[in-house]
Amino acid sequence: MKTYLITGGAGFIGSNFVHYMLDKYNDITIINLDKLTYAGNLENLKGIENNKNYTFVQGDICDKELVENLFSENDIDYLVNFAAESHVDRSIKEPEVFVKTNILGTVNLLNIAKNAWEVECGFKEGKKFMQVSTDEVYGSLGATGYFLETTPIDSHSPYSSSKAGADLMVKAYSDTYKMPVNTTRCSNNYGPYQFPEKLIPLLINNCLNHRDLPVYGDGMNIRDWLYVEDHCKAIDMVINGGRIGQIYNIGGHNERTNMQIVKTIINYLNVNIDKEITEKLISYVEDRLGHDMRYGIDPTKIKDELGWYPETTFEVGIKKTIKWNLDNKKWMNNITSGEYQNYYYNMYEK
């Protein structure tokens, strides 16, 4: 039975990955290490708390003693690192927090995994460190072209630069120590359990509450959207079949401008839920500092090597996401109280 240490498994992508893996496999053990900051929430994991193959540990990936104890008490086969401060707006206000968690936390995990797995002739068979990263490390694209795994890193925000730093440290451990690693870089995810600081759940929540819909600049920034379950499937495939030391881009081939996203959500909710939800709710706000214009990923490598492809079109995925939010209003209400209210005010209303 393989044992996975999943860091950040109470966050958006991490919790979806935990659900995906426990649904798919009955012969694995998952240890979920999460600090439970504002975006990590045990509400995301209701229904699996009593699964005999699942254990939750609250803690910080920067805590050397805690992580060492997890390795000494368990024969961990795969470390899947989702743990990260991940919101660009927050990184602009508090860059040092992102450096600590995203870079120093990753190095702490690398050191401890290396010490646990290293043997005289290299590393134990069947071990792997999996770094889950972002296409934002590549910077911004023009009107054409796509990010490849060979595209040079050219990060712009404190968030993407902290992720780039972490990625380079993972590469360093691969190159220097021959440590078994993979890195995945994904496009913008969306789907269930996404914290409403991110565009799509923020728009859905604001629409339902007849609040302004904040749109940066002219709303023409383009992102490639990936349904989170497709992302989880890709990570699983890379863990089990990815070539050691390789980077894999994971993209949805679903490019949309931010304004297209806004209007799609308004239209669906207007037609199906509430005629009062209209484009009058759109409110243009000052553009984000260093706002990248376009991201687009070429996932040819993972398609050719592992047979992965994005199964969910945006038209299908956005409807599933809106429906999930409508069906889980209690979840939304629980996580949008308290600190989230203060955050929202500081970001969009002050």
N, C-alpha and C positions, 0 to 999 in steps of 0.2 A: 504494500500500500504506500503510495507516494504521499509525501507531506509537503504542503505549500505554506510558506510564510508570506502572507499578503499584507503589505503595509498600505495604510490609507484605505482599508476595505470598508469603511463606513461612509466614504465620500460617494460622489456620483458614479464615476466609472468603476471604482473599486467595488462598491456594493452590487452593482449590476454584474460584475465579473464573479463575485462570490455566489450570487444566485445562479448564474449561468453554469458554473462549474459543479455546484451541488446538484443541479437539475440533470446535468449530463452524466456525471460519474457517481457511482456509489462505492468506489474503491479508492477514494482519496481522503486525506485529512487536511483541513484548512485551519490554520491559526491566523486570526485577523488582528493585526496590531494597528490601532488607530488612537490618535490623541484626543479625538472628539472635540475639535475646534468648531468654529461656527458652521463649517460646511460638512463636517463629519457627524452623522446623526444615526443613532441606533434605531430610529424610526424606519430607516432604509432597510433594516435587517429583520424586521418583524416576520415571524413565520419560520425562521430557521434557527432561532436561539436554542432550541432543544434538539437540534440535529446532532446525533452522536458523533458525526464526523467533523463537527465545527466547534471551535473555541474562540472566544473573543478576549483580547487583552487590551486594556486601555493603557496607552503609553506613548512616548515620544521616540521617534527614530534616532534622535540625537542622544538618547539615554544609553550609554555604553553598557552599563551593568545589566540593564533590563534585556537588551538585545542579546548580550552574551549568554544570559540565563536561558533565553528561549532556545538558543542553539545547543547549549549543554544539556538541556532537558529533553530535546527533541532531535530526531535525525531528519533535519530539514533537507529536502531534495531541491526545491525551487524557491527562490526568493523573488517575488513579483512586487516591484516598487512603484506603487501608485501614489505614495504619500508625498504631497507637495502643497505649498501655497500656490494657488493657481489663477487668481483673478488679476488681470492687468491693472485695473483701476486701483486696487489695493496696493499693488507693487509700486505704483508711482508715488503713493503717499508714504509707504513704509518699506523701502527696498531692503533694508537690513534684515527684516524678518524673512524675506524670501531667500536671501543668501544663506542664512542659518539653516533653515529647514531643507531647502532644495539642493544646496551644495554640500554643506557640512554634514547634514543628515545622511545624504547618499554616501559620502565617504565613510561615515561610521558603519553603515550597513556593509559596504564593500570590504572594509577591514575585517569585520567580524566574520562575514561569510568566508573570506579568504582563509582566515586562521582556522576555521572549522573544517574546511574542505580540502586544504592543501595537504599533500602527502609528499614523500621523498621524491617520487618520480613525476610529480605534477599535481593533478587534482583528482579526487575521487570520481569514479565513473557515475554518470547520471545526475550530476549537479549542474545548476545553472542560475545565474543572476540575471533577472529580466528587468530592464529599465524601460518604463513606460513614459514616453516623452511626447513632444508636440511639433507640429510643422512650423510653429512660430520661431523656432531656432534658425530657420533658413532666411528670415527677413521677409521682404515684400517682393511680389512679382509685378511685372508690367501687365499690359493687356493680354499678352499671350504667354505660352510656355507653362511648364509645371515643375514643381520641386522633384528632384531625383535624390536618391540616397547619396549621390556624389556631389550634390549642390553644396557649395561652401557655406558654413555657418555664418550668418550675418544678422544676429539678433539685435533688436532695437529697444525693447522695453526692459525694465528691471526683471519682470517675470521671465520673459523668454531668455534673457541673458543668464539668469540663474539656472534655468533648465539646460541651456547650452553648456554652462560650466559643469553641471552634473553629468551630462552626456560625455563630455570630454574626459572626466575622471573615470567613467566606466570604460571608455576606450583605452585610457592609460593602464588600467588594471588588466585589460585584455592584452595589450601590446607588451607591457612590462613583465607581468607575472604569468601570462598565458591563462588567465582565469577564464572559465567558460561563461560568456555573457552574450546577451542579445539586447538590442535597443529597438524599440518601435517608435515611430513618429506618426501621429495621427492628425487628421484634420478636425474641424470643430465637431464635437459630439453633441447629440441631443437625445432625449428620451426620458424614461421614468427616473425619478429620484434626483433630478437635477436641481441644485440649489438656486433660488430665484434671484441671484445676482447676475446670472447669465442671461443672455438675450431672450431666448425662446420662453423659458418659464416666467421671466420677468414680464414679458409682454402678455402672456396668457393671464397671469395673476392680476396685472393692472387693468386689463380689459374687463375682467369679471368684476372688478371693483370700481369701474368707471374712473380710473386714475389716468393721468397723462402718460403717454408712451414716449419715453425719452429716446430720441434718435440723434446719434452723434453726427455733426457736420451736415452733409447733404444726403446721408443715408446710402451712398453709392459704393461704400466699401464692400468687397466681395469675399465671401468665405465658402469653402467646400464643406458641405454638411454630411456627417456620417452618423447613422443611427447606432446607438450605443451597443445594441446586441450584436450587430455586425462587427463592431470593434472587439468585443469580448471573444467572439469566434476567432478572429485573427490572432489575438494574443495567445489563445490556447494552441493554435496551430504553430505559432512561432516557438512557444515553449517546447512543444513536443517534436517539432520537425525542422526548426530554423537552424541554419548552419552557424556553428559557433563563431562568435566575433562579428557577426553581420548585423547591419542595420536594415530594417524593413519599414518602408512607408506604407501607411494604411489610410486610404482616402475613399471618399464616397462617390466621386464624379457627380456631385450634386451642387454645382456652384450657383449661388444666389446672392444678390445684393441684400444689404440689411433692409432696405426699403421693401424689397420683394417679400422678405420674411414677415415684416410688419403687416403688409397688406394681405398676405395669405391668411395670417391668424385672424385679423379683423374680419375678413370676408367669411371665414368658416364660422366664427362665433356669431356674426350678425345673422347669417342664414339659419343657423341651427340652434342658437341659444338666446340671443338678446338683440333686438333691433336697435337698441340704444348704443350698441358698440359700433362706432363708425370711425372714419378717418379723421374726424374732428378731434379725436383723442391724441393724435400725433403732435408731439412737442419737440422741436429741434433744440438741441443743447450744444454748447461749445464743444468742438471736436476734441477727442482724446489726444493728449500729448504723444507725439511719435506714432500716430495711428497708421499701421500698415494698410496699404490700399487693397491688396489682393493676395489671397493664398489659394494655391491649387496643387494637389498632390498627384503624382503619377504612381499608381500602385502596381505597375507591371511586374516588378521583381517578385512580390509576394504572390501574385497571380500565377506567374510562370513556375516558381519553385515549389509553392505549397498548395496551389489550387484554390486560394481564397479569392472571393470577389464580393463586393457589397450587394447583398440581396435586397435591401430595402430602398426603394426609390424615395425621394424626398416627399413626393405627393402622398405616398402611403405612410411614411414615417411621421410626418407632421400631424396627420389625422390621428394616428395611434397615440402620439404624445399629447395632443390636446385632449383626447378622450381620457387618457390616463389621469391628467390633471383634474378633469371634471369629476372623475370617479373617486379621486383621492383628495377632496377638499380638506378633510380633517388633517391629513399629512401636511398640506400646504399651510393651513392655519397654525399648526403646532410649530412649524419651523420658521414662520415669518413673524413671530412675536419677539419681544425683547430686543436682543442685540441687532437683529436684522433691521428693525425699525430705525435704530440709531444709524446703522450703516447706510440705509437708503437715504435718510435725510442728509447725511454728510456728502453723499455722492451726487445726488440729483436735485436737492431742494434748497440747499443752503445758499 
